[in-house]
Amino acid sequence: MVTPPTAPYAARLEIDYPETLDRVTTFFRLIWAIPIVIVLSLLSATASETVTVVTETGETLSEVTRSGSGITGGLFLATMLMIVFRQRYPRWWFDFARELARFGARVGAYIALLSDRYPSTVEEQSVHLEVDYPDVERDLNRWLPLVKWLLAIPHYVVLAFLLLGVVVVVFIAWLAILFTGQYPRGLFDYVVGVGRWSLRVQAYAFLLVTDDYPPFSLR
C-alpha cells in the first residue's frame, strides 16, 4: 500500500547554505545590522503616548500611557475581524504581511550569520520564504482566529527554549566563522529549523493563513 505524500505546510522557509562567509563582516555584524534593524523595528514596534491630566489650577492629577500595536498588530486584528465577520482575506493585506515576513526573515538571517548579503527590502536573496494565500470560505474556520493565539501557547513555550539555544549556537558559529570562514552545517540547520518552526506558528496564530496546527518539528 502506497502512502500518499503529505501536503506541505502553508508556510515554508529555506535558506541557501553558504560555502564560505566573510570574517570581517561577521566580526562587525551586530554593528552593521543596526540601520536595517531600525527600519524593521519601525514597521513592527509598538507606538505609545503619555496623556497628562491637568486641572485648571495647574495641578497634575494623573498620567496615562497608551500603547498601540503597530502595523503588524493592527494587520493581525484587522485580518481576524475580516475573517470572522466577512469570511474574507483581502489579497493586498496578505501580500503586505507576506513581504514583511520575508523582509524580517532576511534581517534575521543576516543577524544570525546565515548570510553575508545585506538584507534587501525587495530581493529574495538567499532566504526563500513562501506563504500560501488561503481560500477563506473553503480552508478557514471563521471563528478559529479568535483563539488561535491561545491554542499556540505550547509552541511559545518550546520556542522560548529553542531561541535560547539559537543564541548559544550563533555565538559558537561566530567563533567558527572567524577561524574557518565556514558556518558548521549542523548549527546552520538548527538555526534555520527554529526559524522555520517560528514561521509556521506565525502563519497559524497571527497571519491566520491556515487552520492546520503547526507541527513540533525543525524540518
mmCIF file of the C-alpha atoms, coordinates in Angstrom:
data_MODEL
# 
_entry.id   MODEL 
# 
loop_
_atom_site.group_PDB 
_atom_site.id 
_atom_site.type_symbol 
_atom_site.label_atom_id 
_atom_site.label_alt_id 
_atom_site.label_comp_id 
_atom_site.label_asym_id 
_atom_site.label_entity_id 
_atom_site.label_seq_id 
_atom_site.pdbx_PDB_ins_code 
_atom_site.Cartn_x 
_atom_site.Cartn_y 
_atom_site.Cartn_z 
_atom_site.occupancy 
_atom_site.B_iso_or_equiv 
_atom_site.pdbx_formal_charge 
_atom_site.auth_seq_id 
_atom_site.auth_comp_id 
_atom_site.auth_asym_id 
_atom_site.auth_atom_id 
_atom_site.pdbx_PDB_model_num 
ATOM 1   C CA . MET A 1 1   ? 0.000   0.000  0.000  1.00 0.00 ? 1   MET A CA 1 
ATOM 2   C CA . VAL A 1 2   ? 1.476   3.344  -1.063 1.00 0.00 ? 2   VAL A CA 1 
ATOM 3   C CA . THR A 1 3   ? 1.145   6.189  1.432  1.00 0.00 ? 3   THR A CA 1 
ATOM 4   C CA . PRO A 1 4   ? 0.186   9.452  -0.305 1.00 0.00 ? 4   PRO A CA 1 
ATOM 5   C CA . PRO A 1 5   ? 2.666   12.285 0.135  1.00 0.00 ? 5   PRO A CA 1 
ATOM 6   C CA . THR A 1 6   ? 1.906   14.761 2.907  1.00 0.00 ? 6   THR A CA 1 
ATOM 7   C CA . ALA A 1 7   ? 0.913   18.204 1.666  1.00 0.00 ? 7   ALA A CA 1 
ATOM 8   C CA . PRO A 1 8   ? 3.452   20.890 2.547  1.00 0.00 ? 8   PRO A CA 1 
ATOM 9   C CA . TYR A 1 9   ? 2.573   23.288 5.339  1.00 0.00 ? 9   TYR A CA 1 
ATOM 10  C CA . ALA A 1 10  ? 1.116   26.641 4.301  1.00 0.00 ? 10  ALA A CA 1 
ATOM 11  C CA . ALA A 1 11  ? 4.311   28.476 5.358  1.00 0.00 ? 11  ALA A CA 1 
ATOM 12  C CA . ARG A 1 12  ? 7.777   27.314 4.324  1.00 0.00 ? 12  ARG A CA 1 
ATOM 13  C CA . LEU A 1 13  ? 11.312  28.583 4.828  1.00 0.00 ? 13  LEU A CA 1 
ATOM 14  C CA . GLU A 1 14  ? 14.563  27.578 3.162  1.00 0.00 ? 14  GLU A CA 1 
ATOM 15  C CA . ILE A 1 15  ? 17.926  29.364 3.342  1.00 0.00 ? 15  ILE A CA 1 
ATOM 16  C CA . ASP A 1 16  ? 20.808  28.614 0.981  1.00 0.00 ? 16  ASP A CA 1 
ATOM 17  C CA . TYR A 1 17  ? 23.837  27.237 2.797  1.00 0.00 ? 17  TYR A CA 1 
ATOM 18  C CA . PRO A 1 18  ? 26.895  29.453 2.196  1.00 0.00 ? 18  PRO A CA 1 
ATOM 19  C CA . GLU A 1 19  ? 30.119  27.637 1.432  1.00 0.00 ? 19  GLU A CA 1 
ATOM 20  C CA . THR A 1 20  ? 32.221  30.469 2.825  1.00 0.00 ? 20  THR A CA 1 
ATOM 21  C CA . LEU A 1 21  ? 31.489  33.576 4.879  1.00 0.00 ? 21  LEU A CA 1 
ATOM 22  C CA . ASP A 1 22  ? 33.433  36.812 5.225  1.00 0.00 ? 22  ASP A CA 1 
ATOM 23  C CA . ARG A 1 23  ? 35.302  37.061 8.534  1.00 0.00 ? 23  ARG A CA 1 
ATOM 24  C CA . VAL A 1 24  ? 35.332  40.877 8.658  1.00 0.00 ? 24  VAL A CA 1 
ATOM 25  C CA . THR A 1 25  ? 31.594  41.370 8.115  1.00 0.00 ? 25  THR A CA 1 
ATOM 26  C CA . THR A 1 26  ? 30.924  38.547 10.567 1.00 0.00 ? 26  THR A CA 1 
ATOM 27  C CA . PHE A 1 27  ? 33.031  40.194 13.273 1.00 0.00 ? 27  PHE A CA 1 
ATOM 28  C CA . PHE A 1 28  ? 31.179  43.522 12.977 1.00 0.00 ? 28  PHE A CA 1 
ATOM 29  C CA . ARG A 1 29  ? 27.749  42.004 12.176 1.00 0.00 ? 29  ARG A CA 1 
ATOM 30  C CA . LEU A 1 30  ? 25.798  43.470 15.102 1.00 0.00 ? 30  LEU A CA 1 
ATOM 31  C CA . ILE A 1 31  ? 27.095  46.973 14.354 1.00 0.00 ? 31  ILE A CA 1 
ATOM 32  C CA . TRP A 1 32  ? 26.464  46.830 10.606 1.00 0.00 ? 32  TRP A CA 1 
ATOM 33  C CA . ALA A 1 33  ? 22.976  45.420 11.151 1.00 0.00 ? 33  ALA A CA 1 
ATOM 34  C CA . ILE A 1 34  ? 21.802  48.428 13.188 1.00 0.00 ? 34  ILE A CA 1 
ATOM 35  C CA . PRO A 1 35  ? 20.374  50.505 10.258 1.00 0.00 ? 35  PRO A CA 1 
ATOM 36  C CA . ILE A 1 36  ? 18.291  47.674 8.817  1.00 0.00 ? 36  ILE A CA 1 
ATOM 37  C CA . VAL A 1 37  ? 17.113  46.617 12.283 1.00 0.00 ? 37  VAL A CA 1 
ATOM 38  C CA . ILE A 1 38  ? 15.865  50.161 12.843 1.00 0.00 ? 38  ILE A CA 1 
ATOM 39  C CA . VAL A 1 39  ? 13.912  50.004 9.580  1.00 0.00 ? 39  VAL A CA 1 
ATOM 40  C CA . LEU A 1 40  ? 12.327  46.689 10.584 1.00 0.00 ? 40  LEU A CA 1 
ATOM 41  C CA . SER A 1 41  ? 11.523  47.934 14.086 1.00 0.00 ? 41  SER A CA 1 
ATOM 42  C CA . LEU A 1 42  ? 9.707   50.956 12.680 1.00 0.00 ? 42  LEU A CA 1 
ATOM 43  C CA . LEU A 1 43  ? 7.370   48.555 10.876 1.00 0.00 ? 43  LEU A CA 1 
ATOM 44  C CA . SER A 1 44  ? 6.805   46.143 13.741 1.00 0.00 ? 44  SER A CA 1 
ATOM 45  C CA . ALA A 1 45  ? 7.367   48.057 17.003 1.00 0.00 ? 45  ALA A CA 1 
ATOM 46  C CA . THR A 1 46  ? 4.535   49.364 19.141 1.00 0.00 ? 46  THR A CA 1 
ATOM 47  C CA . ALA A 1 47  ? 3.777   53.043 19.477 1.00 0.00 ? 47  ALA A CA 1 
ATOM 48  C CA . SER A 1 48  ? 2.979   54.710 22.791 1.00 0.00 ? 48  SER A CA 1 
ATOM 49  C CA . GLU A 1 49  ? 1.940   58.087 24.106 1.00 0.00 ? 49  GLU A CA 1 
ATOM 50  C CA . THR A 1 50  ? 1.538   59.601 27.569 1.00 0.00 ? 50  THR A CA 1 
ATOM 51  C CA . VAL A 1 51  ? -1.569  61.642 28.359 1.00 0.00 ? 51  VAL A CA 1 
ATOM 52  C CA . THR A 1 52  ? -1.324  64.048 31.311 1.00 0.00 ? 52  THR A CA 1 
ATOM 53  C CA . VAL A 1 53  ? -4.474  65.251 33.057 1.00 0.00 ? 53  VAL A CA 1 
ATOM 54  C CA . VAL A 1 54  ? -4.084  68.803 34.467 1.00 0.00 ? 54  VAL A CA 1 
ATOM 55  C CA . THR A 1 55  ? -6.626  70.806 36.483 1.00 0.00 ? 55  THR A CA 1 
ATOM 56  C CA . GLU A 1 56  ? -7.490  74.479 35.916 1.00 0.00 ? 56  GLU A CA 1 
ATOM 57  C CA . THR A 1 57  ? -5.089  75.448 38.719 1.00 0.00 ? 57  THR A CA 1 
ATOM 58  C CA . GLY A 1 58  ? -2.225  73.681 37.002 1.00 0.00 ? 58  GLY A CA 1 
ATOM 59  C CA . GLU A 1 59  ? -2.176  70.671 39.313 1.00 0.00 ? 59  GLU A CA 1 
ATOM 60  C CA . THR A 1 60  ? -1.283  67.363 37.674 1.00 0.00 ? 60  THR A CA 1 
ATOM 61  C CA . LEU A 1 61  ? -3.809  64.708 38.545 1.00 0.00 ? 61  LEU A CA 1 
ATOM 62  C CA . SER A 1 62  ? -2.594  61.709 36.610 1.00 0.00 ? 62  SER A CA 1 
ATOM 63  C CA . GLU A 1 63  ? -0.569  60.454 33.699 1.00 0.00 ? 63  GLU A CA 1 
ATOM 64  C CA . VAL A 1 64  ? -1.837  57.670 31.486 1.00 0.00 ? 64  VAL A CA 1 
ATOM 65  C CA . THR A 1 65  ? 0.302   55.794 28.985 1.00 0.00 ? 65  THR A CA 1 
ATOM 66  C CA . ARG A 1 66  ? -1.484  54.361 25.958 1.00 0.00 ? 66  ARG A CA 1 
ATOM 67  C CA . SER A 1 67  ? 0.155   51.891 23.619 1.00 0.00 ? 67  SER A CA 1 
ATOM 68  C CA . GLY A 1 68  ? -0.637  50.999 20.047 1.00 0.00 ? 68  GLY A CA 1 
ATOM 69  C CA . SER A 1 69  ? 0.072   47.668 18.475 1.00 0.00 ? 69  SER A CA 1 
ATOM 70  C CA . GLY A 1 70  ? 1.983   48.946 15.436 1.00 0.00 ? 70  GLY A CA 1 
ATOM 71  C CA . ILE A 1 71  ? 1.445   47.899 11.845 1.00 0.00 ? 71  ILE A CA 1 
ATOM 72  C CA . THR A 1 72  ? 1.810   44.172 12.426 1.00 0.00 ? 72  THR A CA 1 
ATOM 73  C CA . GLY A 1 73  ? -0.570  44.115 15.375 1.00 0.00 ? 73  GLY A CA 1 
ATOM 74  C CA . GLY A 1 74  ? -3.116  46.241 13.550 1.00 0.00 ? 74  GLY A CA 1 
ATOM 75  C CA . LEU A 1 75  ? -2.914  43.992 10.497 1.00 0.00 ? 75  LEU A CA 1 
ATOM 76  C CA . PHE A 1 76  ? -3.497  40.905 12.656 1.00 0.00 ? 76  PHE A CA 1 
ATOM 77  C CA . LEU A 1 77  ? -6.579  42.415 14.313 1.00 0.00 ? 77  LEU A CA 1 
ATOM 78  C CA . ALA A 1 78  ? -7.995  43.684 11.017 1.00 0.00 ? 78  ALA A CA 1 
ATOM 79  C CA . THR A 1 79  ? -7.483  40.302 9.334  1.00 0.00 ? 79  THR A CA 1 
ATOM 80  C CA . MET A 1 80  ? -9.059  38.475 12.265 1.00 0.00 ? 80  MET A CA 1 
ATOM 81  C CA . LEU A 1 81  ? -12.143 40.700 12.115 1.00 0.00 ? 81  LEU A CA 1 
ATOM 82  C CA . MET A 1 82  ? -12.451 40.313 8.342  1.00 0.00 ? 82  MET A CA 1 
ATOM 83  C CA . ILE A 1 83  ? -12.322 36.513 8.577  1.00 0.00 ? 83  ILE A CA 1 
ATOM 84  C CA . VAL A 1 84  ? -14.777 36.365 11.477 1.00 0.00 ? 84  VAL A CA 1 
ATOM 85  C CA . PHE A 1 85  ? -17.368 38.795 10.140 1.00 0.00 ? 85  PHE A CA 1 
ATOM 86  C CA . ARG A 1 86  ? -16.914 38.737 6.349  1.00 0.00 ? 86  ARG A CA 1 
ATOM 87  C CA . GLN A 1 87  ? -15.020 35.494 5.659  1.00 0.00 ? 87  GLN A CA 1 
ATOM 88  C CA . ARG A 1 88  ? -12.566 37.415 3.526  1.00 0.00 ? 88  ARG A CA 1 
ATOM 89  C CA . TYR A 1 89  ? -8.799  37.894 3.491  1.00 0.00 ? 89  TYR A CA 1 
ATOM 90  C CA . PRO A 1 90  ? -8.004  40.892 1.257  1.00 0.00 ? 90  PRO A CA 1 
ATOM 91  C CA . ARG A 1 91  ? -5.227  39.906 -1.105 1.00 0.00 ? 91  ARG A CA 1 
ATOM 92  C CA . TRP A 1 92  ? -3.288  43.139 -0.673 1.00 0.00 ? 92  TRP A CA 1 
ATOM 93  C CA . TRP A 1 93  ? -3.300  42.663 3.116  1.00 0.00 ? 93  TRP A CA 1 
ATOM 94  C CA . PHE A 1 94  ? -1.916  39.178 2.607  1.00 0.00 ? 94  PHE A CA 1 
ATOM 95  C CA . ASP A 1 95  ? 0.740   40.373 0.153  1.00 0.00 ? 95  ASP A CA 1 
ATOM 96  C CA . PHE A 1 96  ? 1.924   43.052 2.567  1.00 0.00 ? 96  PHE A CA 1 
ATOM 97  C CA . ALA A 1 97  ? 2.058   40.623 5.505  1.00 0.00 ? 97  ALA A CA 1 
ATOM 98  C CA . ARG A 1 98  ? 3.979   38.062 3.423  1.00 0.00 ? 98  ARG A CA 1 
ATOM 99  C CA . GLU A 1 99  ? 6.517   40.604 2.176  1.00 0.00 ? 99  GLU A CA 1 
ATOM 100 C CA . LEU A 1 100 ? 7.006   41.932 5.702  1.00 0.00 ? 100 LEU A CA 1 
ATOM 101 C CA . ALA A 1 101 ? 7.615   38.363 6.903  1.00 0.00 ? 101 ALA A CA 1 
ATOM 102 C CA . ARG A 1 102 ? 10.132  37.871 4.090  1.00 0.00 ? 102 ARG A CA 1 
ATOM 103 C CA . PHE A 1 103 ? 11.930  41.085 4.973  1.00 0.00 ? 103 PHE A CA 1 
ATOM 104 C CA . GLY A 1 104 ? 12.037  40.091 8.638  1.00 0.00 ? 104 GLY A CA 1 
ATOM 105 C CA . ALA A 1 105 ? 13.431  36.673 7.697  1.00 0.00 ? 105 ALA A CA 1 
ATOM 106 C CA . ARG A 1 106 ? 16.229  38.276 5.665  1.00 0.00 ? 106 ARG A CA 1 
ATOM 107 C CA . VAL A 1 107 ? 17.135  40.550 8.574  1.00 0.00 ? 107 VAL A CA 1 
ATOM 108 C CA . GLY A 1 108 ? 17.053  37.607 10.968 1.00 0.00 ? 108 GLY A CA 1 
ATOM 109 C CA . ALA A 1 109 ? 19.245  35.512 8.670  1.00 0.00 ? 109 ALA A CA 1 
ATOM 110 C CA . TYR A 1 110 ? 21.781  38.332 8.430  1.00 0.00 ? 110 TYR A CA 1 
ATOM 111 C CA . ILE A 1 111 ? 21.953  38.804 12.206 1.00 0.00 ? 111 ILE A CA 1 
ATOM 112 C CA . ALA A 1 112 ? 22.209  35.036 12.743 1.00 0.00 ? 112 ALA A CA 1 
ATOM 113 C CA . LEU A 1 113 ? 25.195  34.967 10.329 1.00 0.00 ? 113 LEU A CA 1 
ATOM 114 C CA . LEU A 1 114 ? 23.345  32.710 7.875  1.00 0.00 ? 114 LEU A CA 1 
ATOM 115 C CA . SER A 1 115 ? 24.165  35.082 5.019  1.00 0.00 ? 115 SER A CA 1 
ATOM 116 C CA . ASP A 1 116 ? 26.734  37.759 4.202  1.00 0.00 ? 116 ASP A CA 1 
ATOM 117 C CA . ARG A 1 117 ? 24.392  39.703 1.921  1.00 0.00 ? 117 ARG A CA 1 
ATOM 118 C CA . TYR A 1 118 ? 22.965  42.845 3.473  1.00 0.00 ? 118 TYR A CA 1 
ATOM 119 C CA . PRO A 1 119 ? 19.173  42.401 3.758  1.00 0.00 ? 119 PRO A CA 1 
ATOM 120 C CA . SER A 1 120 ? 17.249  43.768 0.819  1.00 0.00 ? 120 SER A CA 1 
ATOM 121 C CA . THR A 1 121 ? 13.787  45.286 1.173  1.00 0.00 ? 121 THR A CA 1 
ATOM 122 C CA . VAL A 1 122 ? 12.850  43.846 -2.241 1.00 0.00 ? 122 VAL A CA 1 
ATOM 123 C CA . GLU A 1 123 ? 15.041  40.967 -3.440 1.00 0.00 ? 123 GLU A CA 1 
ATOM 124 C CA . GLU A 1 124 ? 14.659  37.400 -2.174 1.00 0.00 ? 124 GLU A CA 1 
ATOM 125 C CA . GLN A 1 125 ? 18.446  36.870 -1.921 1.00 0.00 ? 125 GLN A CA 1 
ATOM 126 C CA . SER A 1 126 ? 19.307  33.545 -0.241 1.00 0.00 ? 126 SER A CA 1 
ATOM 127 C CA . VAL A 1 127 ? 16.221  33.437 2.011  1.00 0.00 ? 127 VAL A CA 1 
ATOM 128 C CA . HIS A 1 128 ? 13.260  31.665 0.413  1.00 0.00 ? 128 HIS A CA 1 
ATOM 129 C CA . LEU A 1 129 ? 10.039  32.173 2.365  1.00 0.00 ? 129 LEU A CA 1 
ATOM 130 C CA . GLU A 1 130 ? 6.671   31.113 0.975  1.00 0.00 ? 130 GLU A CA 1 
ATOM 131 C CA . VAL A 1 131 ? 3.208   31.565 2.478  1.00 0.00 ? 131 VAL A CA 1 
ATOM 132 C CA . ASP A 1 132 ? 0.132   30.199 0.708  1.00 0.00 ? 132 ASP A CA 1 
ATOM 133 C CA . TYR A 1 133 ? -2.829  32.514 0.155  1.00 0.00 ? 133 TYR A CA 1 
ATOM 134 C CA . PRO A 1 134 ? -5.899  30.890 1.752  1.00 0.00 ? 134 PRO A CA 1 
ATOM 135 C CA . ASP A 1 135 ? -9.343  30.290 0.342  1.00 0.00 ? 135 ASP A CA 1 
ATOM 136 C CA . VAL A 1 136 ? -11.142 31.603 3.412  1.00 0.00 ? 136 VAL A CA 1 
ATOM 137 C CA . GLU A 1 137 ? -14.558 30.048 2.848  1.00 0.00 ? 137 GLU A CA 1 
ATOM 138 C CA . ARG A 1 138 ? -13.114 26.648 1.964  1.00 0.00 ? 138 ARG A CA 1 
ATOM 139 C CA . ASP A 1 139 ? -9.997  26.377 4.129  1.00 0.00 ? 139 ASP A CA 1 
ATOM 140 C CA . LEU A 1 140 ? -10.571 28.503 7.244  1.00 0.00 ? 140 LEU A CA 1 
ATOM 141 C CA . ASN A 1 141 ? -12.979 28.239 10.151 1.00 0.00 ? 141 ASN A CA 1 
ATOM 142 C CA . ARG A 1 142 ? -14.332 31.748 10.629 1.00 0.00 ? 142 ARG A CA 1 
ATOM 143 C CA . TRP A 1 143 ? -14.312 31.528 14.453 1.00 0.00 ? 143 TRP A CA 1 
ATOM 144 C CA . LEU A 1 144 ? -10.928 29.887 14.979 1.00 0.00 ? 144 LEU A CA 1 
ATOM 145 C CA . PRO A 1 145 ? -8.881  33.140 14.582 1.00 0.00 ? 145 PRO A CA 1 
ATOM 146 C CA . LEU A 1 146 ? -10.339 34.263 17.920 1.00 0.00 ? 146 LEU A CA 1 
ATOM 147 C CA . VAL A 1 147 ? -8.475  31.515 19.792 1.00 0.00 ? 147 VAL A CA 1 
ATOM 148 C CA . LYS A 1 148 ? -5.533  30.538 17.599 1.00 0.00 ? 148 LYS A CA 1 
ATOM 149 C CA . TRP A 1 149 ? -3.129  32.724 19.583 1.00 0.00 ? 149 TRP A CA 1 
ATOM 150 C CA . LEU A 1 150 ? -4.250  30.851 22.703 1.00 0.00 ? 150 LEU A CA 1 
ATOM 151 C CA . LEU A 1 151 ? -4.005  27.398 21.147 1.00 0.00 ? 151 LEU A CA 1 
ATOM 152 C CA . ALA A 1 152 ? -0.425  28.154 20.104 1.00 0.00 ? 152 ALA A CA 1 
ATOM 153 C CA . ILE A 1 153 ? 0.789   28.621 23.708 1.00 0.00 ? 153 ILE A CA 1 
ATOM 154 C CA . PRO A 1 154 ? 2.615   25.230 23.773 1.00 0.00 ? 154 PRO A CA 1 
ATOM 155 C CA . HIS A 1 155 ? 4.626   26.401 20.771 1.00 0.00 ? 155 HIS A CA 1 
ATOM 156 C CA . TYR A 1 156 ? 5.531   29.673 22.516 1.00 0.00 ? 156 TYR A CA 1 
ATOM 157 C CA . VAL A 1 157 ? 6.969   27.700 25.435 1.00 0.00 ? 157 VAL A CA 1 
ATOM 158 C CA . VAL A 1 158 ? 9.015   25.373 23.239 1.00 0.00 ? 158 VAL A CA 1 
ATOM 159 C CA . LEU A 1 159 ? 10.220  28.218 21.020 1.00 0.00 ? 159 LEU A CA 1 
ATOM 160 C CA . ALA A 1 160 ? 11.414  30.177 24.052 1.00 0.00 ? 160 ALA A CA 1 
ATOM 161 C CA . PHE A 1 161 ? 13.853  27.364 24.865 1.00 0.00 ? 161 PHE A CA 1 
ATOM 162 C CA . LEU A 1 162 ? 14.795  26.845 21.216 1.00 0.00 ? 162 LEU A CA 1 
ATOM 163 C CA . LEU A 1 163 ? 15.581  30.549 20.810 1.00 0.00 ? 163 LEU A CA 1 
ATOM 164 C CA . LEU A 1 164 ? 17.857  30.423 23.844 1.00 0.00 ? 164 LEU A CA 1 
ATOM 165 C CA . GLY A 1 165 ? 19.649  27.624 22.040 1.00 0.00 ? 165 GLY A CA 1 
ATOM 166 C CA . VAL A 1 166 ? 19.879  29.805 18.921 1.00 0.00 ? 166 VAL A CA 1 
ATOM 167 C CA . VAL A 1 167 ? 21.730  32.497 20.901 1.00 0.00 ? 167 VAL A CA 1 
ATOM 168 C CA . VAL A 1 168 ? 24.316  29.950 22.026 1.00 0.00 ? 168 VAL A CA 1 
ATOM 169 C CA . VAL A 1 169 ? 24.579  28.353 18.581 1.00 0.00 ? 169 VAL A CA 1 
ATOM 170 C CA . VAL A 1 170 ? 25.042  31.680 16.798 1.00 0.00 ? 170 VAL A CA 1 
ATOM 171 C CA . PHE A 1 171 ? 27.835  32.640 19.187 1.00 0.00 ? 171 PHE A CA 1 
ATOM 172 C CA . ILE A 1 172 ? 29.599  29.325 18.552 1.00 0.00 ? 172 ILE A CA 1 
ATOM 173 C CA . ALA A 1 173 ? 29.095  29.796 14.808 1.00 0.00 ? 173 ALA A CA 1 
ATOM 174 C CA . TRP A 1 174 ? 30.507  33.339 15.069 1.00 0.00 ? 174 TRP A CA 1 
ATOM 175 C CA . LEU A 1 175 ? 33.719  31.941 16.542 1.00 0.00 ? 175 LEU A CA 1 
ATOM 176 C CA . ALA A 1 176 ? 33.843  29.167 13.947 1.00 0.00 ? 176 ALA A CA 1 
ATOM 177 C CA . ILE A 1 177 ? 33.442  31.627 11.065 1.00 0.00 ? 177 ILE A CA 1 
ATOM 178 C CA . LEU A 1 178 ? 36.185  33.882 12.421 1.00 0.00 ? 178 LEU A CA 1 
ATOM 179 C CA . PHE A 1 179 ? 38.606  30.940 12.471 1.00 0.00 ? 179 PHE A CA 1 
ATOM 180 C CA . THR A 1 180 ? 37.479  28.862 9.489  1.00 0.00 ? 180 THR A CA 1 
ATOM 181 C CA . GLY A 1 181 ? 35.277  31.107 7.338  1.00 0.00 ? 181 GLY A CA 1 
ATOM 182 C CA . GLN A 1 182 ? 32.509  28.484 7.446  1.00 0.00 ? 182 GLN A CA 1 
ATOM 183 C CA . TYR A 1 183 ? 29.242  28.026 9.328  1.00 0.00 ? 183 TYR A CA 1 
ATOM 184 C CA . PRO A 1 184 ? 29.144  24.461 10.754 1.00 0.00 ? 184 PRO A CA 1 
ATOM 185 C CA . ARG A 1 185 ? 26.381  22.729 8.800  1.00 0.00 ? 185 ARG A CA 1 
ATOM 186 C CA . GLY A 1 186 ? 24.700  21.174 11.820 1.00 0.00 ? 186 GLY A CA 1 
ATOM 187 C CA . LEU A 1 187 ? 24.471  24.533 13.585 1.00 0.00 ? 187 LEU A CA 1 
ATOM 188 C CA . PHE A 1 188 ? 23.205  26.168 10.386 1.00 0.00 ? 188 PHE A CA 1 
ATOM 189 C CA . ASP A 1 189 ? 20.426  23.598 10.013 1.00 0.00 ? 189 ASP A CA 1 
ATOM 190 C CA . TYR A 1 190 ? 19.389  24.085 13.648 1.00 0.00 ? 190 TYR A CA 1 
ATOM 191 C CA . VAL A 1 191 ? 19.039  27.873 13.312 1.00 0.00 ? 191 VAL A CA 1 
ATOM 192 C CA . VAL A 1 192 ? 17.117  27.547 10.043 1.00 0.00 ? 192 VAL A CA 1 
ATOM 193 C CA . GLY A 1 193 ? 14.900  24.891 11.630 1.00 0.00 ? 193 GLY A CA 1 
ATOM 194 C CA . VAL A 1 194 ? 13.982  27.179 14.521 1.00 0.00 ? 194 VAL A CA 1 
ATOM 195 C CA . GLY A 1 195 ? 13.197  29.935 12.032 1.00 0.00 ? 195 GLY A CA 1 
ATOM 196 C CA . ARG A 1 196 ? 11.011  27.506 10.075 1.00 0.00 ? 196 ARG A CA 1 
ATOM 197 C CA . TRP A 1 197 ? 9.179   26.452 13.250 1.00 0.00 ? 197 TRP A CA 1 
ATOM 198 C CA . SER A 1 198 ? 8.630   30.080 14.252 1.00 0.00 ? 198 SER A CA 1 
ATOM 199 C CA . LEU A 1 199 ? 7.283   30.930 10.791 1.00 0.00 ? 199 LEU A CA 1 
ATOM 200 C CA . ARG A 1 200 ? 4.723   28.122 10.948 1.00 0.00 ? 200 ARG A CA 1 
ATOM 201 C CA . VAL A 1 201 ? 3.480   29.370 14.318 1.00 0.00 ? 201 VAL A CA 1 
ATOM 202 C CA . GLN A 1 202 ? 3.293   32.906 12.943 1.00 0.00 ? 202 GLN A CA 1 
ATOM 203 C CA . ALA A 1 203 ? 1.346   31.705 9.905  1.00 0.00 ? 203 ALA A CA 1 
ATOM 204 C CA . TYR A 1 204 ? -1.133  29.828 12.113 1.00 0.00 ? 204 TYR A CA 1 
ATOM 205 C CA . ALA A 1 205 ? -1.649  32.230 15.015 1.00 0.00 ? 205 ALA A CA 1 
ATOM 206 C CA . PHE A 1 206 ? -1.036  35.697 13.569 1.00 0.00 ? 206 PHE A CA 1 
ATOM 207 C CA . LEU A 1 207 ? -1.024  35.668 9.768  1.00 0.00 ? 207 LEU A CA 1 
ATOM 208 C CA . LEU A 1 208 ? -4.104  33.414 10.004 1.00 0.00 ? 208 LEU A CA 1 
ATOM 209 C CA . VAL A 1 209 ? -3.499  31.710 6.661  1.00 0.00 ? 209 VAL A CA 1 
ATOM 210 C CA . THR A 1 210 ? -4.130  28.135 7.809  1.00 0.00 ? 210 THR A CA 1 
ATOM 211 C CA . ASP A 1 211 ? -6.120  26.129 10.341 1.00 0.00 ? 211 ASP A CA 1 
ATOM 212 C CA . ASP A 1 212 ? -3.611  23.250 10.318 1.00 0.00 ? 212 ASP A CA 1 
ATOM 213 C CA . TYR A 1 213 ? -1.920  23.149 13.716 1.00 0.00 ? 213 TYR A CA 1 
ATOM 214 C CA . PRO A 1 214 ? 1.851   23.681 13.349 1.00 0.00 ? 214 PRO A CA 1 
ATOM 215 C CA . PRO A 1 215 ? 3.960   20.528 13.748 1.00 0.00 ? 215 PRO A CA 1 
ATOM 216 C CA . PHE A 1 216 ? 6.529   20.359 16.542 1.00 0.00 ? 216 PHE A CA 1 
ATOM 217 C CA . SER A 1 217 ? 9.424   19.965 14.150 1.00 0.00 ? 217 SER A CA 1 
ATOM 218 C CA . LEU A 1 218 ? 12.523  21.750 12.891 1.00 0.00 ? 218 LEU A CA 1 
ATOM 219 C CA . ARG A 1 219 ? 12.144  20.147 9.465  1.00 0.00 ? 219 ARG A CA 1 
# 
